[in-house]
Each structure stands twice: as structure tokens, then as C-alpha cells.
Amino acid sequence: MVNRNDHLSEAERLERQAEIADSVHARAALLRMAQASRGTAALVGMFEACSEETGTSLSF
């Protein structure tokens, strides 16, 4: 199961790739993907918090 930290790590990797991208378009695309990964991390974090609060297990 992919967790919040996996998505955050992916966002950081994409941001590093954006720093060395050779074009403005590639940089922008990588930054958008990083932003999407951070958004996904936030959602997964909320799901994890809800499952801890209710004592249920969520699997994706």
C-alpha cells in the first residue's frame, strides 16, 4: 500500500528533476506533477487520520 510518505518522496524527486530540466515546458510539467503528488499525499493523510480515528483499516 502506498502511503503519504511515498507521495511526498515522489513530489520531492519530481521537484529535483524540475530543477535540472532543460526546458521551461518540462520544468512546468514536472512541477505540476509534484504538486499533484503533494495533493495526493494530503488526501492519503486525511484518509489515514480518519481510519485511525475510527479504528478501521483502509486499503488502496
N, C-alpha and C positions, 0 to 999 in steps of 0.2 A: 504494500500500500504506500502510495506517495504521500508524504506529509508536508506540513507547512515549511519546514526547513529545506526540503528538497526544492520547493518552488523558489524560495529565497536564494538558494545557491545558484539555481539556474538563472535567476534575474541578475545576480552579480556577475556570472560568467558572460551573459549577453552584454552587460554594460562594459565589461573589459574588452569584449570584441568590438563594441561600438567605438571605443577609444582609438583603436588601431585600424578601423575601417578605412578603405581607400577612396570612398566616395560619400558625398552628402546623403545620397539616397540609401546606401547601405547602412550608414550610421543611423539615419532616421528609422529605418525598418527595425534594426536591432534594438533601438531604444523603445520602440513601440512594443516589441515582443517582451522586453524586460519589464515594461510597465504592466503588461498583461500577466506576466508571471507573478509580479508583486500583488496584483489584484486577486489572482487565484490563491496566493498564499494567505491573503486576508480572509477570503471566504472559507478556505480549509481551516484556518484558525478558529473562525466562528463556529464551524461545524464541530470541531474538536472540543471547543469550550461547551457547546450545548450537550454533546454526548457525555462529557464529564459531569455536567450539572445534573443530567437526568439518569446517569448511570447506565446508559445504553452504549452499544458498540456500533460505530458506523464503518462501513467498508465501501470503498470506491472502486 
